[in-house]
Amino acid sequence: MINLTPGEIEVMRVLWEHGGEMSPPEIEARFPRPIKNAALRFQLKILLEKGHVTRRRVGKAYFYKAVTPRQRTFKSMARRMADIFFGGSAAGLIAELIKTEKLSDDEIRELENIAKGNTGQ
């Protein structure tokens, strides 16, 4: 089971969106909020220890790359939320999200199509 903190998810998101190796200054420049260098390096150290990223040294610099796929992380974390809050029911999780979010008519139609197996592809 993949267990990431919100800060770790933010770092992984930058790495996933970039798709390649990044140095800490490159990650910091794309980070969704201001983050201190020490805090970022701590998150990277934890992600490295957990096996979610790899790093490669080039001269004095380290470059980090996500190795845990985004979709696998999402699936694991969604399953965990369903287990914790809805007794394992994915339908319960989805229903709660639908009830608590303000969805547009287009979004509702999109969900109906997905439920019917029509993904538009």
Phi and psi restraints in degrees (range 20) as a CNS / XPLOR table:
assign (resid 1 and name C) (resid 2 and name N)
       (resid 2 and name CA) (resid 2 and name C) 1.0 -87.8 20.0 2
assign (resid 2 and name N) (resid 2 and name CA)
       (resid 2 and name C) (resid 3 and name N) 1.0 128.1 20.0 2
assign (resid 2 and name C) (resid 3 and name N)
       (resid 3 and name CA) (resid 3 and name C) 1.0 -129.6 20.0 2
assign (resid 3 and name N) (resid 3 and name CA)
       (resid 3 and name C) (resid 4 and name N) 1.0 104.1 20.0 2
assign (resid 3 and name C) (resid 4 and name N)
       (resid 4 and name CA) (resid 4 and name C) 1.0 -117.6 20.0 2
assign (resid 4 and name N) (resid 4 and name CA)
       (resid 4 and name C) (resid 5 and name N) 1.0 142.9 20.0 2
assign (resid 4 and name C) (resid 5 and name N)
       (resid 5 and name CA) (resid 5 and name C) 1.0 -79.1 20.0 2
assign (resid 5 and name N) (resid 5 and name CA)
       (resid 5 and name C) (resid 6 and name N) 1.0 164.0 20.0 2
assign (resid 5 and name C) (resid 6 and name N)
       (resid 6 and name CA) (resid 6 and name C) 1.0 -55.3 20.0 2
assign (resid 6 and name N) (resid 6 and name CA)
       (resid 6 and name C) (resid 7 and name N) 1.0 -39.5 20.0 2
assign (resid 6 and name C) (resid 7 and name N)
       (resid 7 and name CA) (resid 7 and name C) 1.0 -66.1 20.0 2
assign (resid 7 and name N) (resid 7 and name CA)
       (resid 7 and name C) (resid 8 and name N) 1.0 -39.2 20.0 2
assign (resid 7 and name C) (resid 8 and name N)
       (resid 8 and name CA) (resid 8 and name C) 1.0 -65.7 20.0 2
assign (resid 8 and name N) (resid 8 and name CA)
       (resid 8 and name C) (resid 9 and name N) 1.0 -38.4 20.0 2
assign (resid 8 and name C) (resid 9 and name N)
       (resid 9 and name CA) (resid 9 and name C) 1.0 -62.9 20.0 2
assign (resid 9 and name N) (resid 9 and name CA)
       (resid 9 and name C) (resid 10 and name N) 1.0 -40.3 20.0 2
assign (resid 9 and name C) (resid 10 and name N)
       (resid 10 and name CA) (resid 10 and name C) 1.0 -60.6 20.0 2
assign (resid 10 and name N) (resid 10 and name CA)
       (resid 10 and name C) (resid 11 and name N) 1.0 -43.5 20.0 2
assign (resid 10 and name C) (resid 11 and name N)
       (resid 11 and name CA) (resid 11 and name C) 1.0 -65.0 20.0 2
assign (resid 11 and name N) (resid 11 and name CA)
       (resid 11 and name C) (resid 12 and name N) 1.0 -46.8 20.0 2
assign (resid 11 and name C) (resid 12 and name N)
       (resid 12 and name CA) (resid 12 and name C) 1.0 -60.1 20.0 2
assign (resid 12 and name N) (resid 12 and name CA)
       (resid 12 and name C) (resid 13 and name N) 1.0 -39.4 20.0 2
assign (resid 12 and name C) (resid 13 and name N)
       (resid 13 and name CA) (resid 13 and name C) 1.0 -60.4 20.0 2
assign (resid 13 and name N) (resid 13 and name CA)
       (resid 13 and name C) (resid 14 and name N) 1.0 -43.3 20.0 2
assign (resid 13 and name C) (resid 14 and name N)
       (resid 14 and name CA) (resid 14 and name C) 1.0 -61.1 20.0 2
assign (resid 14 and name N) (resid 14 and name CA)
       (resid 14 and name C) (resid 15 and name N) 1.0 -45.0 20.0 2
assign (resid 14 and name C) (resid 15 and name N)
       (resid 15 and name CA) (resid 15 and name C) 1.0 -65.7 20.0 2
assign (resid 15 and name N) (resid 15 and name CA)
       (resid 15 and name C) (resid 16 and name N) 1.0 -41.5 20.0 2
assign (resid 15 and name C) (resid 16 and name N)
       (resid 16 and name CA) (resid 16 and name C) 1.0 -62.4 20.0 2
assign (resid 16 and name N) (resid 16 and name CA)
       (resid 16 and name C) (resid 17 and name N) 1.0 -45.1 20.0 2
assign (resid 16 and name C) (resid 17 and name N)
       (resid 17 and name CA) (resid 17 and name C) 1.0 -66.7 20.0 2
assign (resid 17 and name N) (resid 17 and name CA)
       (resid 17 and name C) (resid 18 and name N) 1.0 -32.8 20.0 2
assign (resid 17 and name C) (resid 18 and name N)
       (resid 18 and name CA) (resid 18 and name C) 1.0 -76.3 20.0 2
assign (resid 18 and name N) (resid 18 and name CA)
       (resid 18 and name C) (resid 19 and name N) 1.0 -41.1 20.0 2
assign (resid 18 and name C) (resid 19 and name N)
       (resid 19 and name CA) (resid 19 and name C) 1.0 83.5 20.0 2
assign (resid 19 and name N) (resid 19 and name CA)
       (resid 19 and name C) (resid 20 and name N) 1.0 -6.9 20.0 2
assign (resid 19 and name C) (resid 20 and name N)
       (resid 20 and name CA) (resid 20 and name C) 1.0 -133.4 20.0 2
assign (resid 20 and name N) (resid 20 and name CA)
       (resid 20 and name C) (resid 21 and name N) 1.0 -160.3 20.0 2
assign (resid 20 and name C) (resid 21 and name N)
       (resid 21 and name CA) (resid 21 and name C) 1.0 -80.5 20.0 2
assign (resid 21 and name N) (resid 21 and name CA)
       (resid 21 and name C) (resid 22 and name N) 1.0 144.3 20.0 2
assign (resid 21 and name C) (resid 22 and name N)
       (resid 22 and name CA) (resid 22 and name C) 1.0 -140.0 20.0 2
assign (resid 22 and name N) (resid 22 and name CA)
       (resid 22 and name C) (resid 23 and name N) 1.0 144.9 20.0 2
assign (resid 22 and name C) (resid 23 and name N)
       (resid 23 and name CA) (resid 23 and name C) 1.0 -85.8 20.0 2
assign (resid 23 and name N) (resid 23 and name CA)
       (resid 23 and name C) (resid 24 and name N) 1.0 160.1 20.0 2
assign (resid 23 and name C) (resid 24 and name N)
       (resid 24 and name CA) (resid 24 and name C) 1.0 -53.6 20.0 2
assign (resid 24 and name N) (resid 24 and name CA)
       (resid 24 and name C) (resid 25 and name N) 1.0 -42.0 20.0 2
assign (resid 24 and name C) (resid 25 and name N)
       (resid 25 and name CA) (resid 25 and name C) 1.0 -62.3 20.0 2
assign (resid 25 and name N) (resid 25 and name CA)
       (resid 25 and name C) (resid 26 and name N) 1.0 -34.3 20.0 2
assign (resid 25 and name C) (resid 26 and name N)
       (resid 26 and name CA) (resid 26 and name C) 1.0 -68.5 20.0 2
assign (resid 26 and name N) (resid 26 and name CA)
       (resid 26 and name C) (resid 27 and name N) 1.0 -40.2 20.0 2
assign (resid 26 and name C) (resid 27 and name N)
       (resid 27 and name CA) (resid 27 and name C) 1.0 -64.4 20.0 2
assign (resid 27 and name N) (resid 27 and name CA)
       (resid 27 and name C) (resid 28 and name N) 1.0 -46.2 20.0 2
assign (resid 27 and name C) (resid 28 and name N)
       (resid 28 and name CA) (resid 28 and name C) 1.0 -59.2 20.0 2
assign (resid 28 and name N) (resid 28 and name CA)
       (resid 28 and name C) (resid 29 and name N) 1.0 -39.1 20.0 2
assign (resid 28 and name C) (resid 29 and name N)
       (resid 29 and name CA) (resid 29 and name C) 1.0 -66.1 20.0 2
assign (resid 29 and name N) (resid 29 and name CA)
       (resid 29 and name C) (resid 30 and name N) 1.0 -26.7 20.0 2
assign (resid 29 and name C) (resid 30 and name N)
       (resid 30 and name CA) (resid 30 and name C) 1.0 -102.2 20.0 2
assign (resid 30 and name N) (resid 30 and name CA)
       (resid 30 and name C) (resid 31 and name N) 1.0 1.1 20.0 2
assign (resid 30 and name C) (resid 31 and name N)
       (resid 31 and name CA) (resid 31 and name C) 1.0 -66.2 20.0 2
assign (resid 31 and name N) (resid 31 and name CA)
       (resid 31 and name C) (resid 32 and name N) 1.0 144.0 20.0 2
assign (resid 31 and name C) (resid 32 and name N)
       (resid 32 and name CA) (resid 32 and name C) 1.0 -70.9 20.0 2
assign (resid 32 and name N) (resid 32 and name CA)
       (resid 32 and name C) (resid 33 and name N) 1.0 -9.6 20.0 2
assign (resid 32 and name C) (resid 33 and name N)
       (resid 33 and name CA) (resid 33 and name C) 1.0 -151.7 20.0 2
assign (resid 33 and name N) (resid 33 and name CA)
       (resid 33 and name C) (resid 34 and name N) 1.0 163.9 20.0 2
assign (resid 33 and name C) (resid 34 and name N)
       (resid 34 and name CA) (resid 34 and name C) 1.0 -61.9 20.0 2
assign (resid 34 and name N) (resid 34 and name CA)
       (resid 34 and name C) (resid 35 and name N) 1.0 136.5 20.0 2
assign (resid 34 and name C) (resid 35 and name N)
       (resid 35 and name CA) (resid 35 and name C) 1.0 -141.9 20.0 2
assign (resid 35 and name N) (resid 35 and name CA)
       (resid 35 and name C) (resid 36 and name N) 1.0 137.4 20.0 2
assign (resid 35 and name C) (resid 36 and name N)
       (resid 36 and name CA) (resid 36 and name C) 1.0 -73.9 20.0 2
assign (resid 36 and name N) (resid 36 and name CA)
       (resid 36 and name C) (resid 37 and name N) 1.0 146.5 20.0 2
assign (resid 36 and name C) (resid 37 and name N)
       (resid 37 and name CA) (resid 37 and name C) 1.0 -54.8 20.0 2
assign (resid 37 and name N) (resid 37 and name CA)
       (resid 37 and name C) (resid 38 and name N) 1.0 -43.6 20.0 2
assign (resid 37 and name C) (resid 38 and name N)
       (resid 38 and name CA) (resid 38 and name C) 1.0 -63.3 20.0 2
assign (resid 38 and name N) (resid 38 and name CA)
       (resid 38 and name C) (resid 39 and name N) 1.0 -39.6 20.0 2
assign (resid 38 and name C) (resid 39 and name N)
       (resid 39 and name CA) (resid 39 and name C) 1.0 -66.1 20.0 2
assign (resid 39 and name N) (resid 39 and name CA)
       (resid 39 and name C) (resid 40 and name N) 1.0 -41.6 20.0 2
assign (resid 39 and name C) (resid 40 and name N)
       (resid 40 and name CA) (resid 40 and name C) 1.0 -64.1 20.0 2
assign (resid 40 and name N) (resid 40 and name CA)
       (resid 40 and name C) (resid 41 and name N) 1.0 -45.6 20.0 2
assign (resid 40 and name C) (resid 41 and name N)
       (resid 41 and name CA) (resid 41 and name C) 1.0 -63.4 20.0 2
assign (resid 41 and name N) (resid 41 and name CA)
       (resid 41 and name C) (resid 42 and name N) 1.0 -34.3 20.0 2
assign (resid 41 and name C) (resid 42 and name N)
       (resid 42 and name CA) (resid 42 and name C) 1.0 -64.6 20.0 2
assign (resid 42 and name N) (resid 42 and name CA)
       (resid 42 and name C) (resid 43 and name N) 1.0 -45.7 20.0 2
assign (resid 42 and name C) (resid 43 and name N)
       (resid 43 and name CA) (resid 43 and name C) 1.0 -60.4 20.0 2
assign (resid 43 and name N) (resid 43 and name CA)
       (resid 43 and name C) (resid 44 and name N) 1.0 -42.9 20.0 2
assign (resid 43 and name C) (resid 44 and name N)
       (resid 44 and name CA) (resid 44 and name C) 1.0 -63.5 20.0 2
assign (resid 44 and name N) (resid 44 and name CA)
       (resid 44 and name C) (resid 45 and name N) 1.0 -39.1 20.0 2
assign (resid 44 and name C) (resid 45 and name N)
       (resid 45 and name CA) (resid 45 and name C) 1.0 -62.2 20.0 2
assign (resid 45 and name N) (resid 45 and name CA)
       (resid 45 and name C) (resid 46 and name N) 1.0 -44.9 20.0 2
assign (resid 45 and name C) (resid 46 and name N)
       (resid 46 and name CA) (resid 46 and name C) 1.0 -64.8 20.0 2
assign (resid 46 and name N) (resid 46 and name CA)
       (resid 46 and name C) (resid 47 and name N) 1.0 -44.6 20.0 2
assign (resid 46 and name C) (resid 47 and name N)
       (resid 47 and name CA) (resid 47 and name C) 1.0 -62.5 20.0 2
assign (resid 47 and name N) (resid 47 and name CA)
       (resid 47 and name C) (resid 48 and name N) 1.0 -36.5 20.0 2
assign (resid 47 and name C) (resid 48 and name N)
       (resid 48 and name CA) (resid 48 and name C) 1.0 -65.3 20.0 2
assign (resid 48 and name N) (resid 48 and name CA)
       (resid 48 and name C) (resid 49 and name N) 1.0 -45.8 20.0 2
assign (resid 48 and name C) (resid 49 and name N)
       (resid 49 and name CA) (resid 49 and name C) 1.0 -62.7 20.0 2
assign (resid 49 and name N) (resid 49 and name CA)
       (resid 49 and name C) (resid 50 and name N) 1.0 -36.6 20.0 2
assign (resid 49 and name C) (resid 50 and name N)
       (resid 50 and name CA) (resid 50 and name C) 1.0 -77.3 20.0 2
assign (resid 50 and name N) (resid 50 and name CA)
       (resid 50 and name C) (resid 51 and name N) 1.0 -10.4 20.0 2
assign (resid 50 and name C) (resid 51 and name N)
       (resid 51 and name CA) (resid 51 and name C) 1.0 84.8 20.0 2
assign (resid 51 and name N) (resid 51 and name CA)
       (resid 51 and name C) (resid 52 and name N) 1.0 14.7 20.0 2
assign (resid 51 and name C) (resid 52 and name N)
       (resid 52 and name CA) (resid 52 and name C) 1.0 -87.4 20.0 2
assign (resid 52 and name N) (resid 52 and name CA)
       (resid 52 and name C) (resid 53 and name N) 1.0 -18.8 20.0 2
assign (resid 52 and name C) (resid 53 and name N)
       (resid 53 and name CA) (resid 53 and name C) 1.0 -133.1 20.0 2
assign (resid 53 and name N) (resid 53 and name CA)
       (resid 53 and name C) (resid 54 and name N) 1.0 158.3 20.0 2
assign (resid 53 and name C) (resid 54 and name N)
       (resid 54 and name CA) (resid 54 and name C) 1.0 -116.0 20.0 2
assign (resid 54 and name N) (resid 54 and name CA)
       (resid 54 and name C) (resid 55 and name N) 1.0 162.2 20.0 2
assign (resid 54 and name C) (resid 55 and name N)
       (resid 55 and name CA) (resid 55 and name C) 1.0 -138.0 20.0 2
assign (resid 55 and name N) (resid 55 and name CA)
       (resid 55 and name C) (resid 56 and name N) 1.0 150.4 20.0 2
assign (resid 55 and name C) (resid 56 and name N)
       (resid 56 and name CA) (resid 56 and name C) 1.0 -133.8 20.0 2
assign (resid 56 and name N) (resid 56 and name CA)
       (resid 56 and name C) (resid 57 and name N) 1.0 134.3 20.0 2
assign (resid 56 and name C) (resid 57 and name N)
       (resid 57 and name CA) (resid 57 and name C) 1.0 -92.0 20.0 2
assign (resid 57 and name N) (resid 57 and name CA)
       (resid 57 and name C) (resid 58 and name N) 1.0 131.1 20.0 2
assign (resid 57 and name C) (resid 58 and name N)
       (resid 58 and name CA) (resid 58 and name C) 1.0 -127.5 20.0 2
assign (resid 58 and name N) (resid 58 and name CA)
       (resid 58 and name C) (resid 59 and name N) 1.0 106.2 20.0 2
assign (resid 58 and name C) (resid 59 and name N)
       (resid 59 and name CA) (resid 59 and name C) 1.0 64.6 20.0 2
assign (resid 59 and name N) (resid 59 and name CA)
       (resid 59 and name C) (resid 60 and name N) 1.0 -123.1 20.0 2
assign (resid 59 and name C) (resid 60 and name N)
       (resid 60 and name CA) (resid 60 and name C) 1.0 -94.8 20.0 2
assign (resid 60 and name N) (resid 60 and name CA)
       (resid 60 and name C) (resid 61 and name N) 1.0 -5.9 20.0 2
assign (resid 60 and name C) (resid 61 and name N)
       (resid 61 and name CA) (resid 61 and name C) 1.0 -99.9 20.0 2
assign (resid 61 and name N) (resid 61 and name CA)
       (resid 61 and name C) (resid 62 and name N) 1.0 149.3 20.0 2
assign (resid 61 and name C) (resid 62 and name N)
       (resid 62 and name CA) (resid 62 and name C) 1.0 -106.0 20.0 2
assign (resid 62 and name N) (resid 62 and name CA)
       (resid 62 and name C) (resid 63 and name N) 1.0 143.5 20.0 2
assign (resid 62 and name C) (resid 63 and name N)
       (resid 63 and name CA) (resid 63 and name C) 1.0 -121.4 20.0 2
assign (resid 63 and name N) (resid 63 and name CA)
       (resid 63 and name C) (resid 64 and name N) 1.0 133.3 20.0 2
assign (resid 63 and name C) (resid 64 and name N)
       (resid 64 and name CA) (resid 64 and name C) 1.0 -111.4 20.0 2
assign (resid 64 and name N) (resid 64 and name CA)
       (resid 64 and name C) (resid 65 and name N) 1.0 147.8 20.0 2
assign (resid 64 and name C) (resid 65 and name N)
       (resid 65 and name CA) (resid 65 and name C) 1.0 -142.2 20.0 2
assign (resid 65 and name N) (resid 65 and name CA)
       (resid 65 and name C) (resid 66 and name N) 1.0 137.0 20.0 2
assign (resid 65 and name C) (resid 66 and name N)
       (resid 66 and name CA) (resid 66 and name C) 1.0 -70.5 20.0 2
assign (resid 66 and name N) (resid 66 and name CA)
       (resid 66 and name C) (resid 67 and name N) 1.0 134.5 20.0 2
assign (resid 66 and name C) (resid 67 and name N)
       (resid 67 and name CA) (resid 67 and name C) 1.0 -114.9 20.0 2
assign (resid 67 and name N) (resid 67 and name CA)
       (resid 67 and name C) (resid 68 and name N) 1.0 -21.2 20.0 2
assign (resid 67 and name C) (resid 68 and name N)
       (resid 68 and name CA) (resid 68 and name C) 1.0 -84.9 20.0 2
assign (resid 68 and name N) (resid 68 and name CA)
       (resid 68 and name C) (resid 69 and name N) 1.0 121.4 20.0 2
assign (resid 68 and name C) (resid 69 and name N)
       (resid 69 and name CA) (resid 69 and name C) 1.0 -65.0 20.0 2
assign (resid 69 and name N) (resid 69 and name CA)
       (resid 69 and name C) (resid 70 and name N) 1.0 145.2 20.0 2
assign (resid 69 and name C) (resid 70 and name N)
       (resid 70 and name CA) (resid 70 and name C) 1.0 -58.0 20.0 2
assign (resid 70 and name N) (resid 70 and name CA)
       (resid 70 and name C) (resid 71 and name N) 1.0 -46.6 20.0 2
assign (resid 70 and name C) (resid 71 and name N)
       (resid 71 and name CA) (resid 71 and name C) 1.0 -64.3 20.0 2
assign (resid 71 and name N) (resid 71 and name CA)
       (resid 71 and name C) (resid 72 and name N) 1.0 -38.8 20.0 2
assign (resid 71 and name C) (resid 72 and name N)
       (resid 72 and name CA) (resid 72 and name C) 1.0 -64.7 20.0 2
assign (resid 72 and name N) (resid 72 and name CA)
       (resid 72 and name C) (resid 73 and name N) 1.0 -40.0 20.0 2
assign (resid 72 and name C) (resid 73 and name N)
       (resid 73 and name CA) (resid 73 and name C) 1.0 -64.1 20.0 2
assign (resid 73 and name N) (resid 73 and name CA)
       (resid 73 and name C) (resid 74 and name N) 1.0 -46.6 20.0 2
assign (resid 73 and name C) (resid 74 and name N)
       (resid 74 and name CA) (resid 74 and name C) 1.0 -59.1 20.0 2
assign (resid 74 and name N) (resid 74 and name CA)
       (resid 74 and name C) (resid 75 and name N) 1.0 -47.8 20.0 2
assign (resid 74 and name C) (resid 75 and name N)
       (resid 75 and name CA) (resid 75 and name C) 1.0 -60.2 20.0 2
assign (resid 75 and name N) (resid 75 and name CA)
       (resid 75 and name C) (resid 76 and name N) 1.0 -44.1 20.0 2
assign (resid 75 and name C) (resid 76 and name N)
       (resid 76 and name CA) (resid 76 and name C) 1.0 -65.4 20.0 2
assign (resid 76 and name N) (resid 76 and name CA)
       (resid 76 and name C) (resid 77 and name N) 1.0 -43.6 20.0 2
assign (resid 76 and name C) (resid 77 and name N)
       (resid 77 and name CA) (resid 77 and name C) 1.0 -72.2 20.0 2
assign (resid 77 and name N) (resid 77 and name CA)
       (resid 77 and name C) (resid 78 and name N) 1.0 -35.8 20.0 2
assign (resid 77 and name C) (resid 78 and name N)
       (resid 78 and name CA) (resid 78 and name C) 1.0 -65.8 20.0 2
assign (resid 78 and name N) (resid 78 and name CA)
       (resid 78 and name C) (resid 79 and name N) 1.0 -40.9 20.0 2
assign (resid 78 and name C) (resid 79 and name N)
       (resid 79 and name CA) (resid 79 and name C) 1.0 -61.5 20.0 2
assign (resid 79 and name N) (resid 79 and name CA)
       (resid 79 and name C) (resid 80 and name N) 1.0 -41.9 20.0 2
assign (resid 79 and name C) (resid 80 and name N)
       (resid 80 and name CA) (resid 80 and name C) 1.0 -63.7 20.0 2
assign (resid 80 and name N) (resid 80 and name CA)
       (resid 80 and name C) (resid 81 and name N) 1.0 -42.7 20.0 2
assign (resid 80 and name C) (resid 81 and name N)
       (resid 81 and name CA) (resid 81 and name C) 1.0 -62.0 20.0 2
assign (resid 81 and name N) (resid 81 and name CA)
       (resid 81 and name C) (resid 82 and name N) 1.0 -42.8 20.0 2
assign (resid 81 and name C) (resid 82 and name N)
       (resid 82 and name CA) (resid 82 and name C) 1.0 -61.8 20.0 2
assign (resid 82 and name N) (resid 82 and name CA)
       (resid 82 and name C) (resid 83 and name N) 1.0 -42.0 20.0 2
assign (resid 82 and name C) (resid 83 and name N)
       (resid 83 and name CA) (resid 83 and name C) 1.0 -64.0 20.0 2
assign (resid 83 and name N) (resid 83 and name CA)
       (resid 83 and name C) (resid 84 and name N) 1.0 -45.8 20.0 2
assign (resid 83 and name C) (resid 84 and name N)
       (resid 84 and name CA) (resid 84 and name C) 1.0 -69.7 20.0 2
assign (resid 84 and name N) (resid 84 and name CA)
       (resid 84 and name C) (resid 85 and name N) 1.0 -46.8 20.0 2
assign (resid 84 and name C) (resid 85 and name N)
       (resid 85 and name CA) (resid 85 and name C) 1.0 -97.8 20.0 2
assign (resid 85 and name N) (resid 85 and name CA)
       (resid 85 and name C) (resid 86 and name N) 1.0 -21.5 20.0 2
assign (resid 85 and name C) (resid 86 and name N)
       (resid 86 and name CA) (resid 86 and name C) 1.0 -134.1 20.0 2
assign (resid 86 and name N) (resid 86 and name CA)
       (resid 86 and name C) (resid 87 and name N) 1.0 28.8 20.0 2
assign (resid 86 and name C) (resid 87 and name N)
       (resid 87 and name CA) (resid 87 and name C) 1.0 57.6 20.0 2
assign (resid 87 and name N) (resid 87 and name CA)
       (resid 87 and name C) (resid 88 and name N) 1.0 28.4 20.0 2
assign (resid 87 and name C) (resid 88 and name N)
       (resid 88 and name CA) (resid 88 and name C) 1.0 91.1 20.0 2
assign (resid 88 and name N) (resid 88 and name CA)
       (resid 88 and name C) (resid 89 and name N) 1.0 0.6 20.0 2
assign (resid 88 and name C) (resid 89 and name N)
       (resid 89 and name CA) (resid 89 and name C) 1.0 -83.6 20.0 2
assign (resid 89 and name N) (resid 89 and name CA)
       (resid 89 and name C) (resid 90 and name N) 1.0 110.9 20.0 2
assign (resid 89 and name C) (resid 90 and name N)
       (resid 90 and name CA) (resid 90 and name C) 1.0 -64.7 20.0 2
assign (resid 90 and name N) (resid 90 and name CA)
       (resid 90 and name C) (resid 91 and name N) 1.0 -36.9 20.0 2
assign (resid 90 and name C) (resid 91 and name N)
       (resid 91 and name CA) (resid 91 and name C) 1.0 -62.7 20.0 2
assign (resid 91 and name N) (resid 91 and name CA)
       (resid 91 and name C) (resid 92 and name N) 1.0 -39.6 20.0 2
assign (resid 91 and name C) (resid 92 and name N)
       (resid 92 and name CA) (resid 92 and name C) 1.0 -62.9 20.0 2
assign (resid 92 and name N) (resid 92 and name CA)
       (resid 92 and name C) (resid 93 and name N) 1.0 -41.6 20.0 2
assign (resid 92 and name C) (resid 93 and name N)
       (resid 93 and name CA) (resid 93 and name C) 1.0 -62.7 20.0 2
assign (resid 93 and name N) (resid 93 and name CA)
       (resid 93 and name C) (resid 94 and name N) 1.0 -47.6 20.0 2
assign (resid 93 and name C) (resid 94 and name N)
       (resid 94 and name CA) (resid 94 and name C) 1.0 -63.5 20.0 2
assign (resid 94 and name N) (resid 94 and name CA)
       (resid 94 and name C) (resid 95 and name N) 1.0 -43.4 20.0 2
assign (resid 94 and name C) (resid 95 and name N)
       (resid 95 and name CA) (resid 95 and name C) 1.0 -60.7 20.0 2
assign (resid 95 and name N) (resid 95 and name CA)
       (resid 95 and name C) (resid 96 and name N) 1.0 -42.3 20.0 2
assign (resid 95 and name C) (resid 96 and name N)
       (resid 96 and name CA) (resid 96 and name C) 1.0 -65.0 20.0 2
assign (resid 96 and name N) (resid 96 and name CA)
       (resid 96 and name C) (resid 97 and name N) 1.0 -40.3 20.0 2
assign (resid 96 and name C) (resid 97 and name N)
       (resid 97 and name CA) (resid 97 and name C) 1.0 -63.0 20.0 2
assign (resid 97 and name N) (resid 97 and name CA)
       (resid 97 and name C) (resid 98 and name N) 1.0 -41.6 20.0 2
assign (resid 97 and name C) (resid 98 and name N)
       (resid 98 and name CA) (resid 98 and name C) 1.0 -64.3 20.0 2
assign (resid 98 and name N) (resid 98 and name CA)
       (resid 98 and name C) (resid 99 and name N) 1.0 -41.7 20.0 2
assign (resid 98 and name C) (resid 99 and name N)
       (resid 99 and name CA) (resid 99 and name C) 1.0 -67.2 20.0 2
assign (resid 99 and name N) (resid 99 and name CA)
       (resid 99 and name C) (resid 100 and name N) 1.0 -36.1 20.0 2
assign (resid 99 and name C) (resid 100 and name N)
       (resid 100 and name CA) (resid 100 and name C) 1.0 -91.9 20.0 2
assign (resid 100 and name N) (resid 100 and name CA)
       (resid 100 and name C) (resid 101 and name N) 1.0 -13.4 20.0 2
assign (resid 100 and name C) (resid 101 and name N)
       (resid 101 and name CA) (resid 101 and name C) 1.0 -98.9 20.0 2
assign (resid 101 and name N) (resid 101 and name CA)
       (resid 101 and name C) (resid 102 and name N) 1.0 146.7 20.0 2
assign (resid 101 and name C) (resid 102 and name N)
       (resid 102 and name CA) (resid 102 and name C) 1.0 -90.5 20.0 2
assign (resid 102 and name N) (resid 102 and name CA)
       (resid 102 and name C) (resid 103 and name N) 1.0 100.9 20.0 2
assign (resid 102 and name C) (resid 103 and name N)
       (resid 103 and name CA) (resid 103 and name C) 1.0 -94.1 20.0 2
assign (resid 103 and name N) (resid 103 and name CA)
       (resid 103 and name C) (resid 104 and name N) 1.0 142.0 20.0 2
assign (resid 103 and name C) (resid 104 and name N)
       (resid 104 and name CA) (resid 104 and name C) 1.0 -77.7 20.0 2
assign (resid 104 and name N) (resid 104 and name CA)
       (resid 104 and name C) (resid 105 and name N) 1.0 165.9 20.0 2
assign (resid 104 and name C) (resid 105 and name N)
       (resid 105 and name CA) (resid 105 and name C) 1.0 -59.7 20.0 2
assign (resid 105 and name N) (resid 105 and name CA)
       (resid 105 and name C) (resid 106 and name N) 1.0 -38.4 20.0 2
assign (resid 105 and name C) (resid 106 and name N)
       (resid 106 and name CA) (resid 106 and name C) 1.0 -63.7 20.0 2
assign (resid 106 and name N) (resid 106 and name CA)
       (resid 106 and name C) (resid 107 and name N) 1.0 -41.1 20.0 2
assign (resid 106 and name C) (resid 107 and name N)
       (resid 107 and name CA) (resid 107 and name C) 1.0 -65.6 20.0 2
assign (resid 107 and name N) (resid 107 and name CA)
       (resid 107 and name C) (resid 108 and name N) 1.0 -38.8 20.0 2
assign (resid 107 and name C) (resid 108 and name N)
       (resid 108 and name CA) (resid 108 and name C) 1.0 -64.4 20.0 2
assign (resid 108 and name N) (resid 108 and name CA)
       (resid 108 and name C) (resid 109 and name N) 1.0 -43.7 20.0 2
assign (resid 108 and name C) (resid 109 and name N)
       (resid 109 and name CA) (resid 109 and name C) 1.0 -62.1 20.0 2
assign (resid 109 and name N) (resid 109 and name CA)
       (resid 109 and name C) (resid 110 and name N) 1.0 -39.9 20.0 2
assign (resid 109 and name C) (resid 110 and name N)
       (resid 110 and name CA) (resid 110 and name C) 1.0 -62.4 20.0 2
assign (resid 110 and name N) (resid 110 and name CA)
       (resid 110 and name C) (resid 111 and name N) 1.0 -43.4 20.0 2
assign (resid 110 and name C) (resid 111 and name N)
       (resid 111 and name CA) (resid 111 and name C) 1.0 -64.6 20.0 2
assign (resid 111 and name N) (resid 111 and name CA)
       (resid 111 and name C) (resid 112 and name N) 1.0 -39.6 20.0 2
assign (resid 111 and name C) (resid 112 and name N)
       (resid 112 and name CA) (resid 112 and name C) 1.0 -61.6 20.0 2
assign (resid 112 and name N) (resid 112 and name CA)
       (resid 112 and name C) (resid 113 and name N) 1.0 -42.8 20.0 2
assign (resid 112 and name C) (resid 113 and name N)
       (resid 113 and name CA) (resid 113 and name C) 1.0 -64.2 20.0 2
assign (resid 113 and name N) (resid 113 and name CA)
       (resid 113 and name C) (resid 114 and name N) 1.0 -40.6 20.0 2
assign (resid 113 and name C) (resid 114 and name N)
       (resid 114 and name CA) (resid 114 and name C) 1.0 -63.3 20.0 2
assign (resid 114 and name N) (resid 114 and name CA)
       (resid 114 and name C) (resid 115 and name N) 1.0 -43.7 20.0 2
assign (resid 114 and name C) (resid 115 and name N)
       (resid 115 and name CA) (resid 115 and name C) 1.0 -62.2 20.0 2
assign (resid 115 and name N) (resid 115 and name CA)
       (resid 115 and name C) (resid 116 and name N) 1.0 -32.0 20.0 2
assign (resid 115 and name C) (resid 116 and name N)
       (resid 116 and name CA) (resid 116 and name C) 1.0 -84.2 20.0 2
assign (resid 116 and name N) (resid 116 and name CA)
       (resid 116 and name C) (resid 117 and name N) 1.0 -5.0 20.0 2
assign (resid 116 and name C) (resid 117 and name N)
       (resid 117 and name CA) (resid 117 and name C) 1.0 90.0 20.0 2
assign (resid 117 and name N) (resid 117 and name CA)
       (resid 117 and name C) (resid 118 and name N) 1.0 8.1 20.0 2
assign (resid 117 and name C) (resid 118 and name N)
       (resid 118 and name CA) (resid 118 and name C) 1.0 -99.8 20.0 2
assign (resid 118 and name N) (resid 118 and name CA)
       (resid 118 and name C) (resid 119 and name N) 1.0 98.5 20.0 2
assign (resid 118 and name C) (resid 119 and name N)
       (resid 119 and name CA) (resid 119 and name C) 1.0 -94.5 20.0 2
assign (resid 119 and name N) (resid 119 and name CA)
       (resid 119 and name C) (resid 120 and name N) 1.0 -1.1 20.0 2
assign (resid 119 and name C) (resid 120 and name N)
       (resid 120 and name CA) (resid 120 and name C) 1.0 77.6 20.0 2
assign (resid 120 and name N) (resid 120 and name CA)
       (resid 120 and name C) (resid 121 and name N) 1.0 12.5 20.0 2
